[in-house]
């Protein structure tokens, strides 16, 4: 997982749920000592250099279609999602 340097949270507008999710994951990664950029954006504005997209279940198929070859993790609820801890675990298991 060392190749992942940029994670983007994407939602419809890029302001609400994705901002909250990005903030939560940033804190968890920082606490774990993992240095990976985490940003948020609307689904339309996901940058081409992203290596991992985190988005709501309803937008996952669209993210996969628009960004083939990029891993997409879908989340049902950005508040307290167990996926955050699973993402952090991926980057701390090799430490």
Helices and strands as residue ranges (DSSP letters): E 6-11, H 17-31, E 37-42, G 43-45, E 52-56, H 57-66, E 71-75, H 82-92
